[in-house]
Amino acid sequence: MIQTLPAVLPGALVDTHGIDLTPPSSQTSHSPRWRTSVDDVTVAPCGDVYTLTTALRNTWGVADDEPDPGVANFRYRIITRHSADGEVLASALCPSDDDGSASAVADGDDMTFCVLPDGTLSVNAHRDRTTLIAPDLSRVLATYASTEDRTAGNGFAGSISVTPSGRLLCTAAEYGVWGYGSRIANIVGLADGALTPDNRPLIEAISSLDPAPARHGDDDLTAQVRYQGSPVGREHRPRPALTELVAGADRLSGWHDSRLGRPVPLADDLFVVPVFAKIYRGGNLGQPFVFALVNDKGEMTGRLQGLDPRTESPFTGFCFTLAGDPYRGRAFHLNRYGMYAWDRSGALRARLDTAAKTFKPLTPFTLAGCAPDGDLLLFHRKQHLILRVPAPDDLADLPTVMEDALRTYAKQRTALKKAWAPVDWHWVHASVPVGRL
């Protein structure tokens, strides 16, 4: 069933902070600058849909200790839970204040989340910050967060994806990647034990990005991440690194300053690991990237084929997300040029060109991932709506399915506008239960 859901903004938050929902063009030059954006979408095996959004206000000249919430700057992560049929069940606010009222949810860059096999919600961010939250959003169960920039501390993973049997496909950071004096995502690994408030399973490293992070000492060994029985660090890591395996694809920079995307599973023992070359300020069209197929032994068995690095570049708009359907062995990608689908061999099976009138409405969408049943999860960056699309069994039927989904989205969006009366595409729910984590 094609489904359109709003990324909810709690009415209590709007009222407390006196948020002006009108478009920036209708505000004065002295109006507070505020925005909201969708970060990620995930679906639980029970069918509940969770959205992760950010809302922030940053007004020039307002002091950090401004006591009036109607004037003060703020930043929240908002987690909203919908039932399988679209009912808004609850929202949780995760403030990032520095005044002692900060959330127990560990904040960080590139925040994503997933639902663990036991139904627990895992919110993850770089650098290796993991927070476990009760499925009903009532409380934080555990927080695993590094406290220092150089050492791993009590962190767990920067991103997590779940395979059909419950294995956790993770990324982990290391100090000194490409010579930087901070911890950067560098390791892809698997955790086979349960992640609970009482247990952090060891992550077995299967692949790495930078083969030789700089200036490692004893404190830089990543105890939570193991390779062949010992903590990862110094020269002890999976080799050859991905950047060594694909070095011929970027002879100019040798993949220096490249970065890992979020890996996704195609099966219990096969994964897509995205690697993107260095990002420049002056333009990145044509920069190399690799969607590597890696098995659970760390072997690169191939890559997703068929994308032109210039005319279909994910660097345009920085569309770096892949979605994996591990139950049917498919991978999906959406960027400004089109939507693409591959089988587990890496063969491109479908291409939807956004230059065509039929699929041009896909351009403002971002692909978030796949639901456990294989449904595609997308969100509209401006209209703050979630689109759930049942992916066909035969990928050759994807163009027909997406054409129908986009028509249905337009109809469902119209119905939601009548029911919700959004202002500048902000979907305010006045009566949703709101907690604070």
Secondary structure in CASP SS format (residue, H / E / C, confidence):
PFRMAT SS
TARGET T0000
AUTHOR 0000-0000-0000
METHOD secondary structure of the structure
MODEL  1
M C 1.00
I C 1.00
Q E 1.00
T E 1.00
L E 1.00
P E 1.00
A C 1.00
V E 1.00
L E 1.00
P E 1.00
G H 1.00
A H 1.00
L H 1.00
V H 1.00
D H 1.00
T H 1.00
H H 1.00
G C 1.00
I C 1.00
D C 1.00
L C 1.00
T C 1.00
P C 1.00
P H 1.00
S H 1.00
S H 1.00
Q C 1.00
T C 1.00
S C 1.00
H C 1.00
S C 1.00
P C 1.00
R E 1.00
W E 1.00
R E 1.00
T E 1.00
S E 1.00
V E 1.00
D E 1.00
D E 1.00
V E 1.00
T E 1.00
V E 1.00
A C 1.00
P C 1.00
C C 1.00
G C 1.00
D C 1.00
V E 1.00
Y E 1.00
T E 1.00
L E 1.00
T E 1.00
T E 1.00
A E 1.00
L E 1.00
R E 1.00
N E 1.00
T C 1.00
W C 1.00
G C 1.00
V C 1.00
A C 1.00
D C 1.00
D C 1.00
E C 1.00
P C 1.00
D C 1.00
P C 1.00
G C 1.00
V C 1.00
A C 1.00
N C 1.00
F E 1.00
R E 1.00
Y E 1.00
R E 1.00
I E 1.00
I E 1.00
T E 1.00
R E 1.00
H E 1.00
S C 1.00
A C 1.00
D C 1.00
G C 1.00
E C 1.00
V E 1.00
L E 1.00
A E 1.00
S E 1.00
A E 1.00
L E 1.00
C E 1.00
P E 1.00
S C 1.00
D C 1.00
D C 1.00
D C 1.00
G C 1.00
S C 1.00
A C 1.00
S C 1.00
A C 1.00
V C 1.00
A C 1.00
D C 1.00
G C 1.00
D E 1.00
D E 1.00
M E 1.00
T E 1.00
F E 1.00
C E 1.00
V E 1.00
L C 1.00
P C 1.00
D C 1.00
G C 1.00
T C 1.00
L E 1.00
S E 1.00
V E 1.00
N E 1.00
A E 1.00
H E 1.00
R C 1.00
D C 1.00
R E 1.00
T E 1.00
T E 1.00
L E 1.00
I E 1.00
A C 1.00
P C 1.00
D C 1.00
L C 1.00
S C 1.00
R C 1.00
V E 1.00
L E 1.00
A E 1.00
T E 1.00
Y E 1.00
A C 1.00
S C 1.00
T C 1.00
E C 1.00
D C 1.00
R C 1.00
T C 1.00
A C 1.00
G C 1.00
N C 1.00
G C 1.00
F C 1.00
A C 1.00
G C 1.00
S E 1.00
I E 1.00
S E 1.00
V E 1.00
T C 1.00
P C 1.00
S C 1.00
G C 1.00
R C 1.00
L E 1.00
L E 1.00
C E 1.00
T E 1.00
A E 1.00
A E 1.00
E E 1.00
Y E 1.00
G C 1.00
V H 1.00
W H 1.00
G H 1.00
Y C 1.00
G C 1.00
S C 1.00
R E 1.00
I E 1.00
A E 1.00
N E 1.00
I E 1.00
V E 1.00
G E 1.00
L E 1.00
A E 1.00
D C 1.00
G C 1.00
A C 1.00
L C 1.00
T E 1.00
P C 1.00
D C 1.00
N E 1.00
R C 1.00
P C 1.00
L C 1.00
I E 1.00
E E 1.00
A E 1.00
I E 1.00
S E 1.00
S E 1.00
L C 1.00
D C 1.00
P C 1.00
A C 1.00
P C 1.00
A C 1.00
R C 1.00
H C 1.00
G C 1.00
D H 1.00
D H 1.00
D H 1.00
L C 1.00
T E 1.00
A E 1.00
Q E 1.00
V E 1.00
R E 1.00
Y E 1.00
Q C 1.00
G C 1.00
S E 1.00
P E 1.00
V E 1.00
G E 1.00
R C 1.00
E C 1.00
H E 1.00
R C 1.00
P C 1.00
R C 1.00
P C 1.00
A C 1.00
L H 1.00
T H 1.00
E H 1.00
L H 1.00
V C 1.00
A H 1.00
G H 1.00
A H 1.00
D C 1.00
R C 1.00
L C 1.00
S C 1.00
G C 1.00
W C 1.00
H C 1.00
D C 1.00
S C 1.00
R E 1.00
L E 1.00
G C 1.00
R C 1.00
P C 1.00
V E 1.00
P E 1.00
L C 1.00
A C 1.00
D C 1.00
D C 1.00
L E 1.00
F E 1.00
V E 1.00
V E 1.00
P E 1.00
V E 1.00
F E 1.00
A C 1.00
K C 1.00
I C 1.00
Y C 1.00
R C 1.00
G C 1.00
G C 1.00
N C 1.00
L C 1.00
G C 1.00
Q C 1.00
P C 1.00
F E 1.00
V E 1.00
F E 1.00
A E 1.00
L E 1.00
V E 1.00
N E 1.00
D C 1.00
K C 1.00
G C 1.00
E C 1.00
M E 1.00
T E 1.00
G E 1.00
R E 1.00
L C 1.00
Q C 1.00
G C 1.00
L C 1.00
D C 1.00
P C 1.00
R C 1.00
T C 1.00
E C 1.00
S C 1.00
P C 1.00
F C 1.00
T C 1.00
G C 1.00
F C 1.00
C C 1.00
F C 1.00
T C 1.00
L E 1.00
A E 1.00
G E 1.00
D E 1.00
P C 1.00
Y C 1.00
R C 1.00
G C 1.00
R E 1.00
A E 1.00
F E 1.00
H E 1.00
L E 1.00
N E 1.00
R C 1.00
Y C 1.00
G E 1.00
M E 1.00
Y E 1.00
A E 1.00
W E 1.00
D E 1.00
R C 1.00
S C 1.00
G C 1.00
A C 1.00
L E 1.00
R E 1.00
A E 1.00
R E 1.00
L E 1.00
D E 1.00
T C 1.00
A C 1.00
A C 1.00
K C 1.00
T C 1.00
F C 1.00
K H 1.00
P H 1.00
L H 1.00
T C 1.00
P C 1.00
F E 1.00
T E 1.00
L E 1.00
A E 1.00
G E 1.00
C E 1.00
A C 1.00
P C 1.00
D C 1.00
G C 1.00
D C 1.00
L E 1.00
L E 1.00
L E 1.00
F E 1.00
H E 1.00
R C 1.00
K C 1.00
Q C 1.00
H C 1.00
L E 1.00
I E 1.00
L E 1.00
R E 1.00
V E 1.00
P C 1.00
A C 1.00
P C 1.00
D C 1.00
D C 1.00
L H 1.00
A H 1.00
D H 1.00
L H 1.00
P H 1.00
T H 1.00
V H 1.00
M H 1.00
E H 1.00
D H 1.00
A H 1.00
L H 1.00
R H 1.00
T H 1.00
Y H 1.00
A H 1.00
K H 1.00
Q H 1.00
R H 1.00
T H 1.00
A H 1.00
L H 1.00
K H 1.00
K H 1.00
A H 1.00
W H 1.00
A C 1.00
P C 1.00
V E 1.00
D C 1.00
W C 1.00
H E 1.00
W E 1.00
V E 1.00
H E 1.00
A C 1.00
S C 1.00
V C 1.00
P C 1.00
V E 1.00
G E 1.00
R E 1.00
L C 1.00
END
